[in-house]
């Protein structure tokens, strides 16, 4: 490749470095973590496949943003301030969970992941869409297979994971699953879902937009993988040793799930027109290599099978080779329910951590901007709208909103009002009000503008209902007897937001974790 291209250099046996070439300049990743050459080479080659596509398709913005992110990751995990940041995290934290270097590494890595620009997410979505081969048939039993959109999201996650794993491999005392599991599943899946919705919306594919909107990809992917692990376990006679040896099989199954989710990143595009299914390698023409959906599903199931076989072959002291308990269908169902319960608990815990970080951010913003709170605003459809916009911006949704207490909600509303005030003054004032009153304002004069909204074109009835709940009211301050209407300004905000989204968050939320 010439100096006008961006790519990773090929690696040789026992090499502990990855060389990233950007327009003739080399950035070296010191891979202190043990990583086998058979894993490193295809991983770097697959990242080159992304850059080859972006260069060929002239996706210049994505091309540059992705390379800049990789350089930023390299600097953040090896720069002169890295060790100092680790020490400060450990010294200053009051959180007992953050007690060692490994936890501090995870916090810094999370900050890096949170910094991923939407342009990179959008670029990967377009890349996967342009390099996919759908050859699957719809399954009646969703837990035993994956829908096309599930596979699509998984390929996106696998693609971004290859890049993040370069950074993870730089960290000392690193276990891939420890870093990759939480960060990937609980941060990036929802972000890819949100941007995939926008991708289909921009294309006018309303059917796929609506399908993605109502799908919880965490649940479908978790259930699929857990069900396949359970299936392999149930037919693997060697797993009986865990019952007879008094070991916890549930814990083993959970471990296998984590291993599977953090192993599938090794998947690479294959030569889709060649029956041999050769994987993409250094020097190959990217155009002949794509992600074949059936191959993706087969690869995941193979990973699961290999993991269960490896676990079942572990030696156990005083091993007993027989077990007469059968498949125990009811017990299997019980274990599945326990797993789902635990998964939901972890999800709630993470959401609560976001709420805690959010409260710190709100308190700091109010103090730094000397905001005087004379009274707290009431909750309205208007405030719900802007709070949810903010939540989406920090990769949260209505489930996190439900965890906000009334005081936290009110203080966040005041912050959003302050942020909006410089351009949307009437809306900002309305958000601070403590009462709503009926009005004669009607939606009809605004219908020509409303009909231009994308959301109206998707679901006109729901859009009209939502807008009416906001503009067919007046917002009042009881003590000052001040009244404002937001009908005109809110409609203008909606139209502008679809073209240029208003940015509320000026910092990374995890800075306050």
ZAFI-983247 format. One record per residue (C-alpha): residue in three letters; z negated, x, y. Coordinates in steps of 0.02 Angstrom, whole numbers, padded with zeros to 5 digits. Last residue first. Example, Ala and Ser with C-alpha at 12.3 -4.5 7.8 and 13.67 -1.06 7.14 Angstrom:
BEGIN
<pt "SER"; <-00357; 00684; -00053>>
<pt "ALA"; <-00390; 00615; -00225>>
//
This chain:
BEGIN
<pt "UNK"; <-01867; -00947; 00389>>
<pt "UNK"; <-01832; -00940; 00576>>
<pt "UNK"; <-01689; -00817; 00569>>
<pt "UNK"; <-01629; -00927; 00426>>
<pt "UNK"; <-01565; -01052; 00554>>
<pt "UNK"; <-01437; -00928; 00618>>
<pt "UNK"; <-01425; -00942; 00806>>
<pt "UNK"; <-01331; -01043; 00938>>
<pt "UNK"; <-01335; -01206; 00843>>
<pt "UNK"; <-01261; -01353; 00939>>
<pt "UNK"; <-01074; -01319; 00935>>
<pt "UNK"; <-00970; -01468; 00993>>
<pt "UNK"; <-00819; -01489; 00881>>
<pt "UNK"; <-00649; -01465; 00965>>
<pt "UNK"; <-00512; -01589; 00917>>
<pt "UNK"; <-00615; -01718; 00825>>
<pt "UNK"; <-00757; -01689; 00947>>
<pt "UNK"; <-00645; -01731; 01095>>
<pt "UNK"; <-00607; -01907; 01034>>
<pt "UNK"; <-00787; -01941; 00983>>
<pt "UNK"; <-00855; -01875; 01149>>
<pt "UNK"; <-00735; -01985; 01248>>
<pt "UNK"; <-00798; -02137; 01152>>
<pt "UNK"; <-00977; -02084; 01189>>
<pt "UNK"; <-00941; -02061; 01375>>
<pt "UNK"; <-00868; -02235; 01399>>
<pt "UNK"; <-00999; -02332; 01301>>
<pt "UNK"; <-01153; -02230; 01348>>
<pt "UNK"; <-01247; -02354; 01458>>
<pt "UNK"; <-01398; -02303; 01561>>
<pt "UNK"; <-01559; -02386; 01619>>
<pt "UNK"; <-01706; -02312; 01718>>
<pt "UNK"; <-01864; -02416; 01741>>
<pt "UNK"; <-01960; -02253; 01766>>
<pt "UNK"; <-02103; -02294; 01646>>
<pt "UNK"; <-01996; -02393; 01523>>
<pt "UNK"; <-01851; -02271; 01513>>
<pt "UNK"; <-01703; -02376; 01454>>
<pt "UNK"; <-01547; -02357; 01347>>
<pt "UNK"; <-01418; -02496; 01350>>
<pt "UNK"; <-01342; -02564; 01191>>
<pt "UNK"; <-01169; -02611; 01131>>
<pt "UNK"; <-01120; -02427; 01130>>
<pt "UNK"; <-01220; -02362; 00982>>
<pt "UNK"; <-01225; -02500; 00851>>
<pt "UNK"; <-01047; -02545; 00903>>
<pt "UNK"; <-00988; -02369; 00856>>
<pt "UNK"; <-01060; -02382; 00681>>
<pt "UNK"; <-00988; -02556; 00648>>
<pt "UNK"; <-00817; -02504; 00713>>
<pt "UNK"; <-00814; -02351; 00600>>
<pt "UNK"; <-00870; -02450; 00447>>
<pt "UNK"; <-00733; -02579; 00469>>
<pt "UNK"; <-00597; -02452; 00508>>
<pt "UNK"; <-00626; -02341; 00356>>
<pt "UNK"; <-00503; -02197; 00342>>
<pt "UNK"; <-00398; -02232; 00496>>
<pt "UNK"; <-00556; -02264; 00597>>
<pt "UNK"; <-00626; -02097; 00538>>
<pt "UNK"; <-00471; -02009; 00601>>
<pt "UNK"; <-00495; -02081; 00776>>
<pt "UNK"; <-00340; -02147; 00864>>
<pt "UNK"; <-00392; -02328; 00834>>
<pt "UNK"; <-00548; -02295; 00937>>
<pt "UNK"; <-00443; -02256; 01091>>
<pt "UNK"; <-00343; -02419; 01084>>
<pt "UNK"; <-00506; -02511; 01034>>
<pt "UNK"; <-00603; -02461; 01191>>
<pt "UNK"; <-00584; -02626; 01286>>
<pt "UNK"; <-00644; -02721; 01130>>
<pt "UNK"; <-00811; -02633; 01103>>
<pt "UNK"; <-00912; -02750; 01212>>
<pt "UNK"; <-01046; -02717; 01341>>
<pt "UNK"; <-01147; -02874; 01376>>
<pt "UNK"; <-01311; -02783; 01346>>
<pt "UNK"; <-01467; -02794; 01240>>
<pt "UNK"; <-01607; -02669; 01279>>
<pt "UNK"; <-01657; -02502; 01203>>
<pt "UNK"; <-01822; -02411; 01235>>
<pt "UNK"; <-01894; -02234; 01243>>
<pt "UNK"; <-01751; -02142; 01324>>
<pt "UNK"; <-01719; -01955; 01298>>
<pt "UNK"; <-01557; -01979; 01198>>
<pt "UNK"; <-01490; -02091; 01337>>
<pt "UNK"; <-01507; -01951; 01464>>
<pt "UNK"; <-01407; -01831; 01355>>
<pt "UNK"; <-01273; -01962; 01325>>
<pt "UNK"; <-01256; -01987; 01513>>
<pt "UNK"; <-01247; -01799; 01546>>
<pt "UNK"; <-01114; -01752; 01420>>
<pt "UNK"; <-01058; -01583; 01487>>
<pt "UNK"; <-01212; -01484; 01542>>
<pt "UNK"; <-01331; -01611; 01464>>
<pt "UNK"; <-01275; -01591; 01284>>
<pt "UNK"; <-01390; -01444; 01243>>
<pt "UNK"; <-01540; -01527; 01328>>
<pt "UNK"; <-01511; -01688; 01233>>
<pt "UNK"; <-01500; -01591; 01071>>
<pt "UNK"; <-01669; -01512; 01108>>
<pt "UNK"; <-01746; -01682; 01149>>
<pt "UNK"; <-01678; -01753; 00986>>
<pt "UNK"; <-01757; -01608; 00891>>
<pt "UNK"; <-01925; -01649; 00972>>
<pt "UNK"; <-01908; -01832; 00920>>
<pt "UNK"; <-01863; -01790; 00740>>
<pt "UNK"; <-02006; -01667; 00725>>
<pt "UNK"; <-02127; -01797; 00793>>
<pt "UNK"; <-02063; -01934; 00677>>
<pt "UNK"; <-02071; -01827; 00520>>
<pt "UNK"; <-01912; -01746; 00456>>
<pt "UNK"; <-01891; -01754; 00267>>
<pt "UNK"; <-01765; -01898; 00280>>
<pt "UNK"; <-01651; -01785; 00382>>
<pt "UNK"; <-01644; -01665; 00236>>
<pt "UNK"; <-01570; -01801; 00126>>
<pt "UNK"; <-01453; -01851; 00268>>
<pt "UNK"; <-01364; -01683; 00258>>
<pt "UNK"; <-01388; -01496; 00279>>
<pt "UNK"; <-01261; -01356; 00303>>
<pt "UNK"; <-01328; -01298; 00472>>
<pt "UNK"; <-01186; -01386; 00565>>
<pt "UNK"; <-01205; -01539; 00455>>
<pt "UNK"; <-01385; -01556; 00513>>
<pt "UNK"; <-01331; -01546; 00696>>
<pt "UNK"; <-01203; -01684; 00673>>
<pt "UNK"; <-01338; -01782; 00581>>
<pt "UNK"; <-01456; -01765; 00730>>
<pt "UNK"; <-01315; -01821; 00845>>
<pt "UNK"; <-01279; -01982; 00750>>
<pt "UNK"; <-01461; -02023; 00716>>
<pt "UNK"; <-01496; -02008; 00903>>
<pt "UNK"; <-01361; -02136; 00944>>
<pt "UNK"; <-01414; -02253; 00802>>
<pt "UNK"; <-01586; -02250; 00881>>
<pt "UNK"; <-01753; -02163; 00857>>
<pt "UNK"; <-01868; -02177; 01007>>
<pt "UNK"; <-01887; -02040; 01135>>
<pt "UNK"; <-02050; -01946; 01162>>
<pt "UNK"; <-02130; -01947; 01333>>
<pt "UNK"; <-02160; -01825; 01475>>
<pt "UNK"; <-02091; -01677; 01379>>
<pt "UNK"; <-02057; -01533; 01499>>
<pt "UNK"; <-01926; -01411; 01436>>
<pt "UNK"; <-01965; -01232; 01488>>
<pt "UNK"; <-01803; -01169; 01410>>
<pt "UNK"; <-01889; -01034; 01306>>
<pt "UNK"; <-02031; -01151; 01255>>
<pt "UNK"; <-01918; -01296; 01202>>
<pt "UNK"; <-01802; -01177; 01108>>
<pt "UNK"; <-01947; -01091; 01019>>
<pt "UNK"; <-02019; -01256; 00961>>
<pt "UNK"; <-01849; -01317; 00901>>
<pt "UNK"; <-01814; -01155; 00806>>
<pt "UNK"; <-01984; -01157; 00722>>
<pt "UNK"; <-01959; -01340; 00675>>
<pt "UNK"; <-01789; -01299; 00601>>
<pt "UNK"; <-01862; -01160; 00495>>
<pt "UNK"; <-01991; -01280; 00425>>
<pt "UNK"; <-01856; -01411; 00395>>
<pt "UNK"; <-01747; -01282; 00307>>
<pt "UNK"; <-01895; -01234; 00196>>
<pt "UNK"; <-01917; -01418; 00159>>
<pt "UNK"; <-01736; -01427; 00104>>
<pt "UNK"; <-01764; -01280; -00012>>
<pt "UNK"; <-01915; -01365; -00090>>
<pt "UNK"; <-01819; -01528; -00108>>
<pt "UNK"; <-01679; -01438; -00201>>
<pt "UNK"; <-01804; -01349; -00313>>
<pt "UNK"; <-01883; -01515; -00356>>
<pt "UNK"; <-01713; -01591; -00391>>
<pt "UNK"; <-01674; -01450; -00512>>
<pt "UNK"; <-01844; -01471; -00594>>
<pt "UNK"; <-01813; -01656; -00623>>
<pt "UNK"; <-01639; -01619; -00689>>
<pt "UNK"; <-01711; -01492; -00810>>
<pt "UNK"; <-01848; -01607; -00868>>
<pt "UNK"; <-01720; -01744; -00899>>
<pt "UNK"; <-01613; -01624; -01000>>
<pt "UNK"; <-01764; -01570; -01101>>
<pt "UNK"; <-01805; -01752; -01138>>
<pt "UNK"; <-01626; -01786; -01193>>
<pt "UNK"; <-01635; -01641; -01314>>
<pt "UNK"; <-01803; -01702; -01378>>
<pt "UNK"; <-01728; -01873; -01412>>
<pt "UNK"; <-01581; -01795; -01505>>
<pt "UNK"; <-01690; -01690; -01618>>
<pt "UNK"; <-01546; -01588; -01693>>
<pt "UNK"; <-01632; -01561; -01861>>
<pt "UNK"; <-01813; -01503; -01876>>
<pt "UNK"; <-01791; -01405; -02036>>
<pt "UNK"; <-01798; -01229; -01969>>
<pt "UNK"; <-01760; -01073; -02066>>
<pt "UNK"; <-01752; -00888; -02023>>
<pt "UNK"; <-01933; -00855; -01974>>
<pt "UNK"; <-01951; -00699; -01868>>
<pt "UNK"; <-02119; -00612; -01874>>
<pt "UNK"; <-02074; -00523; -01710>>
<pt "UNK"; <-01916; -00593; -01631>>
<pt "UNK"; <-01747; -00507; -01625>>
<pt "UNK"; <-01617; -00575; -01507>>
<pt "UNK"; <-01461; -00640; -01594>>
<pt "UNK"; <-01486; -00817; -01530>>
<pt "UNK"; <-01483; -00757; -01350>>
<pt "UNK"; <-01319; -00664; -01373>>
<pt "UNK"; <-01241; -00812; -01461>>
<pt "UNK"; <-01298; -00931; -01324>>
<pt "UNK"; <-01222; -00815; -01192>>
<pt "UNK"; <-01057; -00796; -01285>>
<pt "UNK"; <-01041; -00985; -01303>>
<pt "UNK"; <-01077; -01013; -01119>>
<pt "UNK"; <-00950; -00883; -01066>>
<pt "UNK"; <-00822; -00962; -01183>>
<pt "UNK"; <-00855; -01133; -01105>>
<pt "UNK"; <-00826; -01060; -00932>>
<pt "UNK"; <-00664; -00975; -00987>>
<pt "UNK"; <-00599; -01134; -01069>>
<pt "UNK"; <-00632; -01232; -00908>>
<pt "UNK"; <-00540; -01100; -00805>>
<pt "UNK"; <-00397; -01089; -00931>>
<pt "UNK"; <-00374; -01276; -00921>>
<pt "UNK"; <-00366; -01262; -00731>>
<pt "UNK"; <-00240; -01120; -00721>>
<pt "UNK"; <-00286; -01008; -00574>>
<pt "UNK"; <-00130; -00913; -00521>>
<pt "UNK"; <-00035; -00751; -00552>>
<pt "UNK"; <00153; -00724; -00534>>
<pt "UNK"; <00149; -00725; -00344>>
<pt "UNK"; <00015; -00588; -00339>>
<pt "UNK"; <00140; -00453; -00388>>
<pt "UNK"; <00038; -00329; -00490>>
<pt "UNK"; <-00016; -00159; -00422>>
<pt "UNK"; <-00200; -00174; -00468>>
<pt "UNK"; <-00224; -00307; -00602>>
<pt "UNK"; <-00205; -00495; -00619>>
<pt "UNK"; <-00251; -00559; -00792>>
<pt "UNK"; <-00121; -00577; -00930>>
<pt "UNK"; <-00109; -00754; -00998>>
<pt "UNK"; <-00013; -00703; -01156>>
<pt "UNK"; <00090; -00861; -01143>>
<pt "UNK"; <00166; -00797; -00980>>
<pt "UNK"; <00206; -00924; -00844>>
<pt "UNK"; <00027; -00924; -00777>>
<pt "UNK"; <00003; -00738; -00765>>
<pt "UNK"; <-00185; -00756; -00739>>
<pt "UNK"; <-00298; -00767; -00587>>
<pt "UNK"; <-00471; -00691; -00618>>
<pt "UNK"; <-00636; -00756; -00691>>
<pt "UNK"; <-00777; -00628; -00673>>
<pt "UNK"; <-00870; -00749; -00559>>
<pt "UNK"; <-00913; -00846; -00718>>
<pt "UNK"; <-01065; -00736; -00748>>
<pt "UNK"; <-01186; -00804; -00618>>
<pt "UNK"; <-01175; -00985; -00672>>
<pt "UNK"; <-01183; -00936; -00856>>
<pt "UNK"; <-01335; -00826; -00833>>
<pt "UNK"; <-01425; -00963; -00735>>
<pt "UNK"; <-01387; -01089; -00872>>
<pt "UNK"; <-01440; -00968; -01009>>
<pt "UNK"; <-01606; -00942; -00922>>
<pt "UNK"; <-01632; -01130; -00912>>
<pt "UNK"; <-01594; -01144; -01098>>
<pt "UNK"; <-01716; -01004; -01140>>
<pt "UNK"; <-01850; -01088; -01035>>
<pt "UNK"; <-01823; -01249; -01131>>
<pt "UNK"; <-01831; -01151; -01294>>
<pt "UNK"; <-02009; -01096; -01261>>
<pt "UNK"; <-02062; -00976; -01397>>
<pt "UNK"; <-02178; -01022; -01542>>
<pt "UNK"; <-02089; -00910; -01667>>
<pt "UNK"; <-02035; -01061; -01768>>
<pt "UNK"; <-01959; -01152; -01620>>
<pt "UNK"; <-01875; -00998; -01549>>
<pt "UNK"; <-01812; -00946; -01719>>
<pt "UNK"; <-01721; -01112; -01735>>
<pt "UNK"; <-01590; -01045; -01614>>
<pt "UNK"; <-01507; -00959; -01763>>
<pt "UNK"; <-01441; -01126; -01825>>
<pt "UNK"; <-01323; -01140; -01675>>
<pt "UNK"; <-01257; -01318; -01678>>
<pt "UNK"; <-01387; -01390; -01558>>
<pt "UNK"; <-01384; -01236; -01447>>
<pt "UNK"; <-01197; -01247; -01418>>
<pt "UNK"; <-01211; -01430; -01369>>
<pt "UNK"; <-01360; -01398; -01257>>
<pt "UNK"; <-01264; -01260; -01169>>
<pt "UNK"; <-01115; -01377; -01149>>
<pt "UNK"; <-01227; -01514; -01078>>
<pt "UNK"; <-01309; -01392; -00957>>
<pt "UNK"; <-01142; -01330; -00895>>
<pt "UNK"; <-01071; -01503; -00864>>
<pt "UNK"; <-01232; -01570; -00790>>
<pt "UNK"; <-01249; -01425; -00669>>
<pt "UNK"; <-01066; -01439; -00613>>
<pt "UNK"; <-01076; -01627; -00588>>
<pt "UNK"; <-01245; -01621; -00501>>
<pt "UNK"; <-01205; -01479; -00383>>
<pt "UNK"; <-01036; -01557; -00347>>
<pt "UNK"; <-01116; -01714; -00280>>
<pt "UNK"; <-00961; -01823; -00259>>
<pt "UNK"; <-00950; -01964; -00131>>
<pt "UNK"; <-00857; -01868; 00005>>
<pt "UNK"; <-00746; -01775; -00120>>
<pt "UNK"; <-00674; -01938; -00185>>
<pt "UNK"; <-00653; -02009; -00010>>
<pt "UNK"; <-00554; -01858; 00047>>
<pt "UNK"; <-00453; -01859; -00115>>
<pt "UNK"; <-00395; -02037; -00082>>
<pt "UNK"; <-00372; -02007; 00105>>
<pt "UNK"; <-00245; -01868; 00083>>
<pt "UNK"; <-00193; -01861; 00266>>
<pt "UNK"; <-00174; -01673; 00260>>
<pt "UNK"; <-00305; -01649; 00395>>
<pt "UNK"; <-00421; -01764; 00299>>
<pt "UNK"; <-00393; -01667; 00139>>
<pt "UNK"; <-00445; -01504; 00221>>
<pt "UNK"; <-00589; -01588; 00314>>
<pt "UNK"; <-00660; -01650; 00149>>
<pt "UNK"; <-00635; -01476; 00077>>
<pt "UNK"; <-00735; -01407; 00224>>
<pt "UNK"; <-00887; -01514; 00184>>
<pt "UNK"; <-00877; -01480; -00003>>
<pt "UNK"; <-00858; -01294; 00027>>
<pt "UNK"; <-01014; -01296; 00134>>
<pt "UNK"; <-01110; -01397; 00004>>
<pt "UNK"; <-01064; -01272; -00133>>
<pt "UNK"; <-01106; -01125; -00019>>
<pt "UNK"; <-01290; -01140; 00015>>
<pt "UNK"; <-01384; -01207; -00133>>
<pt "UNK"; <-01268; -01147; -00269>>
<pt "UNK"; <-01218; -00978; -00202>>
<pt "UNK"; <-01381; -00921; -00124>>
<pt "UNK"; <-01493; -00987; -00261>>
<pt "UNK"; <-01396; -00912; -00407>>
<pt "UNK"; <-01323; -00754; -00330>>
<pt "UNK"; <-01479; -00657; -00286>>
<pt "UNK"; <-01585; -00674; -00442>>
<pt "UNK"; <-01432; -00690; -00555>>
<pt "UNK"; <-01365; -00522; -00500>>
<pt "UNK"; <-01526; -00430; -00528>>
<pt "UNK"; <-01549; -00299; -00395>>
<pt "UNK"; <-01683; -00166; -00390>>
<pt "UNK"; <-01582; -00079; -00256>>
<pt "UNK"; <-01445; -00174; -00166>>
<pt "UNK"; <-01266; -00111; -00158>>
<pt "UNK"; <-01213; -00220; -00306>>
<pt "UNK"; <-01265; -00373; -00205>>
<pt "UNK"; <-01137; -00326; -00070>>
<pt "UNK"; <-00994; -00312; -00194>>
<pt "UNK"; <-01062; -00471; -00273>>
<pt "UNK"; <-01032; -00563; -00110>>
<pt "UNK"; <-00844; -00533; -00121>>
<pt "UNK"; <-00830; -00587; -00301>>
<pt "UNK"; <-00943; -00734; -00262>>
<pt "UNK"; <-00821; -00798; -00129>>
<pt "UNK"; <-00685; -00816; -00262>>
<pt "UNK"; <-00799; -00891; -00396>>
<pt "UNK"; <-00863; -01019; -00270>>
<pt "UNK"; <-00684; -01069; -00224>>
<pt "UNK"; <-00638; -01076; -00409>>
<pt "UNK"; <-00789; -01188; -00440>>
<pt "UNK"; <-00739; -01304; -00297>>
<pt "UNK"; <-00565; -01327; -00371>>
<pt "UNK"; <-00635; -01352; -00546>>
<pt "UNK"; <-00747; -01492; -00483>>
<pt "UNK"; <-00601; -01565; -00385>>
<pt "UNK"; <-00495; -01570; -00543>>
<pt "UNK"; <-00631; -01662; -00637>>
<pt "UNK"; <-00736; -01564; -00761>>
<pt "UNK"; <-00769; -01591; -00945>>
<pt "UNK"; <-00907; -01642; -01063>>
<pt "UNK"; <-01018; -01717; -00928>>
<pt "UNK"; <-00872; -01819; -00861>>
<pt "UNK"; <-00842; -01913; -01024>>
<pt "UNK"; <-00686; -02016; -00990>>
<pt "UNK"; <-00591; -01857; -00950>>
<pt "UNK"; <-00439; -01850; -00837>>
<pt "UNK"; <-00306; -01731; -00906>>
<pt "UNK"; <-00292; -01550; -00855>>
<pt "UNK"; <-00138; -01446; -00814>>
<pt "UNK"; <-00169; -01412; -00630>>
<pt "UNK"; <-00099; -01241; -00582>>
<pt "UNK"; <-00184; -01168; -00430>>
<pt "UNK"; <-00133; -01031; -00309>>
<pt "UNK"; <-00091; -01127; -00151>>
<pt "UNK"; <-00245; -01239; -00162>>
<pt "UNK"; <-00354; -01089; -00202>>
<pt "UNK"; <-00289; -00995; -00048>>
<pt "UNK"; <-00306; -01149; 00063>>
<pt "UNK"; <-00487; -01169; 00009>>
<pt "UNK"; <-00517; -00983; 00032>>
<pt "UNK"; <-00447; -00991; 00208>>
<pt "UNK"; <-00553; -01143; 00254>>
<pt "UNK"; <-00712; -01053; 00196>>
<pt "UNK"; <-00660; -00897; 00293>>
<pt "UNK"; <-00621; -00998; 00450>>
<pt "UNK"; <-00789; -01085; 00428>>
<pt "UNK"; <-00866; -00915; 00467>>
<pt "UNK"; <-00988; -00837; 00344>>
<pt "UNK"; <-01147; -00801; 00442>>
<pt "UNK"; <-01257; -00901; 00324>>
<pt "UNK"; <-01205; -00783; 00183>>
<pt "UNK"; <-01260; -00631; 00283>>
<pt "UNK"; <-01426; -00713; 00327>>
<pt "UNK"; <-01452; -00753; 00143>>
<pt "UNK"; <-01421; -00570; 00100>>
<pt "UNK"; <-01555; -00520; 00225>>
<pt "UNK"; <-01679; -00641; 00148>>
<pt "UNK"; <-01634; -00585; -00029>>
<pt "UNK"; <-01661; -00403; 00014>>
<pt "UNK"; <-01833; -00449; 00083>>
<pt "UNK"; <-01876; -00533; -00083>>
<pt "UNK"; <-01823; -00378; -00179>>
<pt "UNK"; <-01920; -00264; -00063>>
<pt "UNK"; <-02086; -00348; -00098>>
<pt "UNK"; <-02209; -00482; -00047>>
<pt "UNK"; <-02103; -00622; 00024>>
<pt "UNK"; <-02182; -00760; -00080>>
<pt "UNK"; <-02348; -00738; 00010>>
<pt "UNK"; <-02269; -00795; 00172>>
<pt "UNK"; <-02361; -00719; 00319>>
<pt "UNK"; <-02214; -00602; 00350>>
<pt "UNK"; <-02235; -00455; 00468>>
<pt "UNK"; <-02251; -00308; 00350>>
<pt "UNK"; <-02127; -00359; 00214>>
<pt "UNK"; <-01992; -00416; 00335>>
<pt "UNK"; <-02024; -00265; 00446>>
<pt "UNK"; <-02002; -00143; 00302>>
<pt "UNK"; <-01839; -00223; 00248>>
<pt "UNK"; <-01776; -00225; 00427>>
<pt "UNK"; <-01815; -00039; 00444>>
<pt "UNK"; <-01723; -00001; 00282>>
<pt "UNK"; <-01568; -00091; 00347>>
<pt "UNK"; <-01571; -00022; 00525>>
<pt "UNK"; <-01463; 00132; 00491>>
<pt "UNK"; <-01326; 00031; 00406>>
<pt "UNK"; <-01314; 00006; 00218>>
<pt "UNK"; <-01334; -00179; 00184>>
<pt "UNK"; <-01287; -00245; 00356>>
<pt "UNK"; <-01146; -00118; 00374>>
<pt "UNK"; <-01063; -00166; 00210>>
<pt "UNK"; <-01084; -00351; 00247>>
<pt "UNK"; <-01007; -00330; 00420>>
<pt "UNK"; <-00860; -00236; 00343>>
<pt "UNK"; <-00835; -00376; 00217>>
<pt "UNK"; <-00848; -00506; 00356>>
<pt "UNK"; <-00719; -00415; 00463>>
<pt "UNK"; <-00598; -00411; 00315>>
<pt "UNK"; <-00619; -00598; 00290>>
<pt "UNK"; <-00598; -00637; 00475>>
<pt "UNK"; <-00442; -00529; 00489>>
<pt "UNK"; <-00348; -00608; 00343>>
<pt "UNK"; <-00409; -00782; 00391>>
<pt "UNK"; <-00339; -00761; 00566>>
<pt "UNK"; <-00178; -00680; 00504>>
<pt "UNK"; <-00131; -00808; 00374>>
<pt "UNK"; <00043; -00731; 00369>>
<pt "UNK"; <00084; -00804; 00197>>
<pt "UNK"; <00117; -00630; 00126>>
<pt "UNK"; <-00037; -00554; 00206>>
<pt "UNK"; <-00150; -00698; 00153>>
<pt "UNK"; <-00082; -00694; -00025>>
<pt "UNK"; <-00103; -00506; -00042>>
<pt "UNK"; <-00279; -00518; 00033>>
<pt "UNK"; <-00332; -00648; -00095>>
<pt "UNK"; <-00254; -00550; -00239>>
<pt "UNK"; <-00344; -00395; -00173>>
<pt "UNK"; <-00508; -00488; -00205>>
<pt "UNK"; <-00448; -00513; -00385>>
<pt "UNK"; <-00413; -00326; -00403>>
<pt "UNK"; <-00589; -00287; -00342>>
<pt "UNK"; <-00665; -00401; -00475>>
<pt "UNK"; <-00543; -00342; -00609>>
<pt "UNK"; <-00597; -00160; -00580>>
<pt "UNK"; <-00785; -00189; -00561>>
<pt "UNK"; <-00816; -00283; -00724>>
<pt "UNK"; <-00733; -00162; -00845>>
<pt "UNK"; <-00800; -00019; -00738>>
<pt "UNK"; <-00978; -00075; -00775>>
<pt "UNK"; <-01098; -00106; -00633>>
<pt "UNK"; <-01265; -00019; -00620>>
<pt "UNK"; <-01337; -00054; -00448>>
<pt "UNK"; <-01319; 00087; -00325>>
<pt "UNK"; <-01144; 00030; -00283>>
<pt "UNK"; <-01113; 00132; -00126>>
<pt "UNK"; <-00980; 00032; -00035>>
<pt "UNK"; <-00864; 00145; 00063>>
<pt "UNK"; <-00763; 00089; 00213>>
<pt "UNK"; <-00595; 00175; 00234>>
<pt "UNK"; <-00485; 00162; 00390>>
<pt "UNK"; <-00294; 00154; 00373>>
<pt "UNK"; <-00274; -00028; 00424>>
<pt "UNK"; <-00429; -00080; 00329>>
<pt "UNK"; <-00459; 00006; 00162>>
<pt "UNK"; <-00613; -00039; 00061>>
<pt "UNK"; <-00669; 00096; -00059>>
<pt "UNK"; <-00789; 00045; -00198>>
<pt "UNK"; <-00913; 00176; -00257>>
<pt "UNK"; <-01005; 00212; -00419>>
<pt "UNK"; <-00857; 00276; -00519>>
<pt "UNK"; <-00899; 00299; -00703>>
<pt "UNK"; <-00716; 00269; -00754>>
<pt "UNK"; <-00593; 00256; -00611>>
<pt "UNK"; <-00574; 00134; -00468>>
<pt "UNK"; <-00422; 00059; -00383>>
<pt "UNK"; <-00431; 00047; -00195>>
<pt "UNK"; <-00483; -00114; -00110>>
<pt "UNK"; <-00358; -00190; 00010>>
<pt "UNK"; <-00305; -00221; 00191>>
<pt "UNK"; <-00127; -00182; 00239>>
<pt "UNK"; <-00041; -00097; 00386>>
<pt "UNK"; <-00084; 00077; 00323>>
<pt "UNK"; <00032; 00056; 00176>>
<pt "UNK"; <00000; 00000; 00000>>
//
